[in-house]
Amino acid sequence: MIDLVNEILATLRHNKLRTALTGFAVSWGIFLLIVLLSLSRGLVNGMDSMFSKRDTESITVEGGWAHKPYKGLTDDRRIQLKERDVNLLTNRNANVVANVVPDISSDTATISTGKDYATGGFKGVYPSGLKSDGATMLEGRFINDNDVRLTRRVMVLHKDNAKNLFGDKSPVGKLVKMNDLSFTVIGVFSHEWNTKSYIPYSTARNLTGGGDDIKKLTVSVHGMSTTEEGTQAEKDFYTTLGKEHQFDPSDESALWIWNRFNQHLTQSSAMGALGVAVWVIGLLTMLSGIVGVSNIMFVSVRERTHEIGVRRAIGARPLSILKQIILESVAITTLFGYIGIVMGVALSQLIDFIATKANAEFIQNPTVDLGVALQVTLVLVIAGALAGLFPALKSLKIKPVEALRDE
């Protein structure tokens, strides 16, 4: 081991500038690899966190406008979903439909207290509406089954509306008015863009006059694993609702469909491709440094031709010479590689600190774990071995007699 360390130090001393430039290339390549891996991990964590707030195995269906004539009916007809569509979709698409939940909404309702008011309207939902919309509870609770069953006048406010109406005080348990009716605030939620207040579906139905018109349907699906199956489910919904509402099943404008299932699969696939791309970019960046290490070892072998000849003449086995040169290459690559690892980990920790302070949802915990560190270490060892392999093979071609003549 001592001899190996001395040989490495001698190689570094004899090729100072070339070693410095090569070491920088190796460190830079590993540094970029670590940073890219940490950023991709942060993006994946952020996407997983956002998806965990949503029901990814669902398809939202909303009425649109029929733009194609159908059975004597004119085009540009409004397609209004009805409550009977809940049972229709459930019964006719039982192979993929697990549950169908309707909701009702209003954009014009005003919520007020004795001093202030807030706009944004309301949305009548079932308990599953929280995850379906991707909302996050900040205080209190969400609508539950008893609220819907008993038609309670309770409300969950968006955090901005809660602040406008009650300032810094907690609104939970306080009364607000909407449509000249009193509602008890039971919770506060957060959402990126939806500021509608949530009320029980049954209560919303009474507020809208008890009719059977609904805003949209959230269809929970099951038994699907591919985007093709998700797309087929959409086509089945067009067929089912097309027969009921008299529109052409190929008229995609008749329904507005948001397929969260397909979206989740597509984005998961994209995240997987991102991870592969990061490794490819990082390894290509490292390549220049590995070539430099190989060049150093070629020079080292050339300068030690006489020494190798002497060792061969006194009985050194070719394998021992091969092993020494490869180990030197691995040691040099690993030495500078770990400098890059330390710098990359330090920067990833800084990025994590900044992202946490900024409450960035799209990137979370952009750090590398032990598994990634072990993978990078393995890459360093393999790269170093490959960098030293060809110079080592060249050294074995040196004949002892010719090597002893070399000065």
C-alpha positions as CSV (number, residue, x, y, z in Angstrom):
1,M,0.0,0.0,0.0
2,I,2.9,2.4,0.8
3,D,4.5,1.6,-2.5
4,L,1.2,2.3,-4.3
5,V,0.9,5.7,-2.5
6,N,4.5,6.6,-3.4
7,E,3.9,5.7,-7.1
8,I,0.7,7.9,-7.1
9,L,2.5,10.8,-5.6
10,A,5.4,10.4,-8.1
11,T,2.9,10.4,-11.0
12,L,1.3,13.6,-9.6
13,R,4.7,15.3,-9.2
14,H,6.0,14.4,-12.6
15,N,2.9,15.7,-14.4
16,K,1.7,18.6,-12.3
17,L,0.0,20.8,-14.9
18,R,-1.5,17.8,-16.8
19,T,-2.6,16.3,-13.5
20,A,-4.2,19.5,-12.3
21,L,-6.1,20.0,-15.6
22,T,-7.2,16.4,-15.7
23,G,-8.2,16.4,-12.0
24,F,-10.3,19.5,-12.6
25,A,-12.1,17.8,-15.5
26,V,-12.8,14.7,-13.3
27,S,-14.0,16.8,-10.3
28,W,-16.1,19.1,-12.6
29,G,-17.8,16.1,-14.2
30,I,-18.6,14.5,-10.8
31,F,-19.7,17.8,-9.5
32,L,-22.2,18.3,-12.3
33,L,-23.4,14.7,-12.0
34,I,-24.1,15.2,-8.3
35,V,-25.8,18.5,-8.8
36,L,-27.9,17.2,-11.7
37,L,-28.9,14.1,-9.7
38,S,-29.9,16.2,-6.7
39,L,-32.0,18.5,-8.8
40,S,-33.7,15.6,-10.6
41,R,-34.3,14.0,-7.2
42,G,-35.8,17.3,-5.9
43,L,-38.1,17.6,-9.0
44,V,-39.3,14.0,-8.6
45,N,-39.9,14.6,-4.8
46,G,-41.8,17.7,-5.7
47,M,-44.0,16.0,-8.3
48,D,-44.6,13.1,-5.9
49,S,-45.6,15.5,-3.2
50,M,-48.0,17.4,-5.5
51,F,-49.5,14.1,-6.8
52,S,-50.0,12.8,-3.3
53,K,-52.4,15.7,-2.7
54,R,-54.5,14.7,-5.7
55,D,-56.5,11.7,-6.7
56,T,-54.3,10.5,-9.6
57,E,-56.6,7.6,-10.4
58,S,-59.5,9.7,-11.6
59,I,-61.0,11.4,-14.7
60,T,-63.0,14.6,-14.5
61,V,-65.8,15.0,-16.9
62,E,-67.5,18.4,-17.6
63,G,-70.2,19.3,-20.1
64,G,-69.0,21.2,-23.2
65,W,-70.5,22.2,-26.6
66,A,-71.5,19.8,-29.3
67,H,-69.9,21.1,-32.6
68,K,-71.1,18.3,-34.8
69,P,-74.7,17.8,-36.1
70,Y,-76.2,14.6,-34.7
71,K,-79.4,12.8,-35.7
72,G,-81.0,16.0,-37.0
73,L,-79.8,18.1,-34.1
74,T,-77.9,21.3,-34.9
75,D,-74.3,22.0,-33.8
76,D,-73.1,24.4,-31.1
77,R,-75.4,22.8,-28.5
78,R,-74.6,23.1,-24.8
79,I,-74.2,19.7,-23.2
80,Q,-75.4,19.9,-19.6
81,L,-74.6,17.0,-17.3
82,K,-77.3,15.7,-15.0
83,E,-77.4,13.8,-11.8
84,R,-78.6,10.7,-13.6
85,D,-75.3,10.6,-15.4
86,V,-73.7,9.4,-12.1
87,N,-75.5,6.0,-12.2
88,L,-75.3,5.9,-16.0
89,L,-71.5,6.0,-16.0
90,T,-71.2,3.7,-13.0
91,N,-73.5,1.0,-14.5
92,R,-72.3,1.1,-18.1
93,N,-68.6,1.3,-17.4
94,A,-68.3,-0.9,-14.4
95,N,-65.1,-2.5,-15.7
96,V,-63.2,0.7,-15.1
97,V,-65.4,3.0,-12.9
98,A,-65.1,2.5,-9.2
99,N,-67.1,5.6,-8.1
100,V,-68.6,8.7,-9.6
101,V,-68.9,11.9,-7.5
102,P,-70.8,15.0,-8.8
103,D,-70.2,18.6,-7.7
104,I,-72.1,21.9,-8.1
105,S,-70.5,25.3,-8.2
106,S,-71.3,29.0,-8.4
107,D,-69.0,31.8,-9.4
108,T,-71.2,34.7,-8.3
109,A,-72.0,34.0,-4.7
110,T,-70.7,36.5,-2.1
111,I,-69.6,35.5,1.4
112,S,-69.8,38.2,4.0
113,T,-69.5,39.0,7.7
114,G,-70.8,42.1,9.4
115,K,-67.8,44.1,8.3
116,D,-66.3,42.6,5.1
117,Y,-67.1,40.3,2.2
118,A,-65.3,38.0,-0.2
119,T,-66.1,36.8,-3.7
120,G,-65.2,33.6,-5.5
121,G,-68.4,31.7,-5.2
122,F,-68.9,28.2,-3.7
123,K,-68.5,24.6,-4.6
124,G,-70.7,21.8,-3.4
125,V,-68.6,18.7,-2.8
126,Y,-68.4,15.3,-1.1
127,P,-65.6,14.4,1.3
128,S,-63.4,13.2,-1.6
129,G,-63.4,16.7,-3.1
130,L,-60.4,17.7,-1.0
131,K,-58.0,15.2,-2.7
132,S,-59.8,15.5,-6.0
133,D,-59.0,19.2,-6.2
134,G,-55.6,18.9,-4.7
135,A,-56.4,21.2,-1.9
136,T,-54.5,21.2,1.5
137,M,-56.2,21.8,4.8
138,L,-54.5,24.4,7.0
139,E,-56.9,24.6,9.9
140,G,-60.0,22.8,11.1
141,R,-61.6,20.0,9.0
142,F,-63.1,19.4,5.6
143,I,-66.6,18.4,4.6
144,N,-67.6,14.9,6.0
145,D,-70.3,12.4,5.3
146,N,-72.5,13.7,8.1
147,D,-72.4,17.2,6.7
148,V,-73.7,15.9,3.3
149,R,-76.3,13.5,4.9
150,L,-77.7,16.1,7.2
151,T,-77.5,19.0,4.7
152,R,-75.5,21.1,7.2
153,R,-74.8,24.8,6.5
154,V,-71.0,24.5,7.0
155,M,-68.2,26.0,5.0
156,V,-64.5,25.6,4.3
157,L,-62.8,28.9,3.4
158,H,-59.8,29.5,1.2
159,K,-57.0,31.1,3.2
160,D,-57.1,34.4,1.3
161,N,-60.9,34.7,1.9
162,A,-60.4,33.8,5.6
163,K,-57.8,36.5,6.0
164,N,-60.0,39.1,4.2
165,L,-63.0,38.3,6.4
166,F,-61.4,37.7,9.8
167,G,-57.9,39.1,9.5
168,D,-55.3,37.2,11.6
169,K,-58.0,35.6,13.8
170,S,-59.0,32.0,13.4
171,P,-62.3,31.8,11.5
172,V,-63.1,28.2,12.6
173,G,-66.4,28.3,14.5
174,K,-67.4,31.8,13.3
175,L,-70.5,32.6,11.2
176,V,-70.6,34.0,7.7
177,K,-73.5,34.7,5.4
178,M,-74.1,33.5,1.8
179,N,-77.3,33.9,-0.1
180,D,-78.9,35.4,3.1
181,L,-78.2,32.1,4.9
182,S,-75.8,31.7,7.9
183,F,-72.9,29.2,7.6
184,T,-70.5,28.0,10.2
185,V,-66.8,28.0,9.1
186,I,-65.3,24.6,9.9
187,G,-61.9,24.9,8.2
188,V,-59.4,26.8,6.1
189,F,-57.7,25.3,3.0
190,S,-54.9,26.3,0.6
191,H,-54.9,25.9,-3.2
192,E,-52.8,27.4,-6.0
193,W,-55.7,28.9,-7.9
194,N,-59.1,27.7,-6.6
195,T,-60.5,30.1,-4.1
196,K,-64.1,28.9,-4.1
197,S,-65.5,28.1,-0.7
198,Y,-66.5,24.4,-0.1
199,I,-69.9,23.5,1.2
200,P,-71.7,20.1,1.4
201,Y,-73.0,18.8,-1.9
202,S,-76.6,18.4,-0.5
203,T,-76.5,22.0,0.8
204,A,-75.4,23.3,-2.6
205,R,-78.1,21.4,-4.3
206,N,-80.7,23.2,-2.2
207,L,-79.1,26.6,-2.8
208,T,-79.4,26.0,-6.6
209,G,-83.1,25.3,-6.4
210,G,-83.0,21.5,-6.2
211,G,-82.6,20.9,-9.9
212,D,-80.5,18.0,-11.4
213,D,-78.0,20.1,-13.3
214,I,-74.4,19.4,-12.2
215,K,-71.1,21.2,-13.0
216,K,-68.9,18.2,-13.4
217,L,-68.3,14.5,-12.5
218,T,-65.2,13.1,-10.9
219,V,-64.9,9.5,-11.9
220,S,-62.6,7.3,-9.8
221,V,-61.2,4.5,-12.0
222,H,-59.6,1.1,-11.3
223,G,-58.1,-1.8,-13.1
224,M,-56.0,0.3,-15.5
225,S,-52.2,0.5,-15.8
226,T,-51.4,2.1,-19.2
227,T,-52.2,5.3,-21.0
228,E,-53.9,3.3,-23.7
229,E,-56.4,2.0,-21.2
230,G,-56.9,5.5,-19.8
231,T,-57.6,6.8,-23.3
232,Q,-60.0,4.0,-24.0
233,A,-61.9,4.9,-20.8
234,E,-62.3,8.4,-22.1
235,K,-63.8,7.0,-25.4
236,D,-66.2,4.9,-23.4
237,F,-67.4,7.9,-21.5
238,Y,-68.0,9.8,-24.8
239,T,-70.0,6.8,-26.0
240,T,-72.0,6.4,-22.8
241,L,-72.8,10.1,-22.4
242,G,-73.2,10.6,-26.2
243,K,-76.2,8.2,-26.3
244,E,-77.8,9.9,-23.3
245,H,-77.2,13.6,-24.4
246,Q,-77.6,13.0,-28.1
247,F,-74.1,14.0,-29.4
248,D,-71.6,12.3,-31.7
249,P,-69.2,10.2,-29.6
250,S,-66.3,11.4,-31.8
251,D,-67.1,15.1,-31.0
252,E,-64.4,15.8,-28.4
253,S,-65.7,19.3,-27.8
254,A,-69.0,17.9,-26.4
255,L,-67.2,17.0,-23.1
256,W,-64.3,18.5,-21.4
257,I,-62.3,15.7,-19.9
258,W,-59.2,16.0,-17.6
259,N,-57.6,12.5,-17.4
260,R,-55.5,12.7,-14.2
261,F,-54.7,9.0,-14.6
262,N,-53.0,9.5,-18.0
263,Q,-51.4,12.7,-16.8
264,H,-49.8,10.9,-13.8
265,L,-48.4,8.1,-16.0
266,T,-47.0,10.6,-18.5
267,Q,-45.3,12.7,-15.9
268,S,-44.0,9.7,-14.1
269,S,-42.5,8.4,-17.4
270,A,-41.0,11.9,-18.0
271,M,-39.4,11.9,-14.5
272,G,-37.9,8.5,-15.3
273,A,-36.5,9.7,-18.6
274,L,-35.1,12.8,-16.8
275,G,-33.2,10.5,-14.4
276,V,-31.6,8.6,-17.4
277,A,-30.8,11.9,-19.2
278,V,-29.0,13.2,-16.1
279,W,-26.8,10.1,-15.8
280,V,-26.0,10.3,-19.5
281,I,-25.1,14.0,-19.4
282,G,-23.0,13.5,-16.2
283,L,-21.1,10.5,-17.7
284,L,-20.4,12.4,-20.9
285,T,-19.1,15.3,-18.9
286,M,-16.9,12.9,-17.0
287,L,-15.5,11.4,-20.2
288,S,-13.1,14.3,-20.8
289,G,-11.6,13.8,-17.4
290,I,-11.3,10.0,-17.8
291,V,-9.5,10.5,-21.1
292,G,-7.1,12.8,-19.3
293,V,-6.4,10.2,-16.6
294,S,-5.7,7.6,-19.3
295,N,-3.3,10.0,-20.9
296,I,-1.5,10.6,-17.7
297,M,-1.1,6.9,-17.2
298,F,0.2,6.4,-20.7
299,V,2.9,9.1,-20.0
300,S,3.6,7.4,-16.6
301,V,4.1,4.0,-18.3
302,R,6.4,5.6,-20.9
303,E,8.5,7.3,-18.2
304,R,8.7,4.0,-16.2
305,T,9.7,1.8,-19.1
306,H,13.1,1.0,-17.6
307,E,11.6,0.3,-14.2
308,I,9.0,-2.1,-15.7
309,G,11.7,-3.8,-17.6
310,V,13.7,-4.4,-14.5
311,R,10.7,-5.7,-12.6
312,R,9.9,-8.1,-15.5
313,A,13.6,-9.3,-15.6
314,I,13.7,-10.2,-11.9
315,G,10.5,-12.2,-12.2
316,A,7.5,-9.8,-11.6
317,R,4.4,-11.3,-13.0
318,P,2.5,-9.4,-15.7
319,L,-0.6,-9.4,-13.5
320,S,1.1,-7.6,-10.7
321,I,2.2,-4.8,-13.1
322,L,-1.2,-4.6,-14.6
323,K,-2.8,-4.4,-11.2
324,Q,-0.5,-1.6,-10.0
325,I,-1.1,0.6,-13.0
326,I,-4.9,0.1,-12.8
327,L,-4.9,0.8,-9.1
328,E,-3.0,4.0,-9.6
329,S,-5.5,5.1,-12.2
330,V,-8.4,4.2,-9.9
331,A,-6.8,6.1,-7.0
332,I,-6.2,9.3,-9.0
333,T,-9.8,9.2,-10.5
334,T,-11.3,8.6,-7.0
335,L,-9.2,11.3,-5.3
336,F,-10.4,14.0,-7.7
337,G,-13.8,12.5,-8.0
338,Y,-14.4,12.8,-4.3
339,I,-13.5,16.4,-4.4
340,G,-16.3,16.8,-6.9
341,I,-18.7,14.8,-4.7
342,V,-18.0,17.0,-1.7
343,M,-18.5,20.2,-3.7
344,G,-21.7,18.8,-5.3
345,V,-23.2,17.7,-2.0
346,A,-22.4,21.2,-0.6
347,L,-24.2,22.9,-3.4
348,S,-27.2,20.5,-3.2
349,Q,-27.6,21.3,0.5
350,L,-27.5,25.1,-0.4
351,I,-30.2,24.5,-3.0
352,D,-32.3,22.6,-0.4
353,F,-31.9,25.5,2.0
354,I,-33.0,28.1,-0.6
355,A,-36.0,25.9,-1.8
356,T,-37.1,25.3,1.8
357,K,-37.0,29.1,2.6
358,A,-38.9,29.9,-0.6
359,N,-41.5,27.2,0.1
360,A,-41.0,25.9,-3.4
361,E,-43.5,23.0,-4.1
362,F,-42.0,21.9,-7.4
363,I,-38.6,21.0,-5.9
364,Q,-38.3,19.3,-2.5
365,N,-35.3,17.8,-0.7
366,P,-32.9,18.1,-3.6
367,T,-30.2,16.1,-1.9
368,V,-28.3,12.8,-2.7
369,D,-28.7,9.9,-0.4
370,L,-26.3,7.0,0.5
371,G,-27.5,5.0,-2.4
372,V,-26.6,7.7,-5.0
373,A,-23.2,8.2,-3.3
374,L,-22.5,4.5,-3.6
375,Q,-23.5,4.5,-7.3
376,V,-21.2,7.5,-8.0
377,T,-18.4,5.7,-6.1
378,L,-18.9,2.7,-8.3
379,V,-18.8,4.9,-11.4
380,L,-15.6,6.4,-10.2
381,V,-14.0,3.0,-9.7
382,I,-15.1,1.6,-13.0
383,A,-14.0,4.8,-14.8
384,G,-10.6,4.7,-13.1
385,A,-10.1,1.1,-14.0
386,L,-11.0,1.7,-17.7
387,A,-8.7,4.7,-17.8
388,G,-5.8,2.6,-16.6
389,L,-6.6,-0.5,-18.5
390,F,-5.2,0.5,-21.9
391,P,-1.9,2.0,-20.5
392,A,-1.5,-1.2,-18.4
393,L,-2.0,-3.5,-21.4
394,K,0.5,-1.4,-23.3
395,S,3.0,-1.9,-20.4
396,L,2.7,-5.7,-20.7
397,K,3.8,-5.5,-24.4
398,I,7.2,-4.0,-23.3
399,K,9.9,-6.7,-23.6
400,P,12.3,-6.8,-20.7
401,V,15.4,-6.6,-22.9
402,E,14.2,-3.6,-24.8
403,A,13.0,-1.9,-21.6
404,L,16.4,-2.4,-19.9
405,R,18.0,-0.5,-22.9
406,D,15.6,2.4,-22.5
407,E,17.0,5.5,-20.7
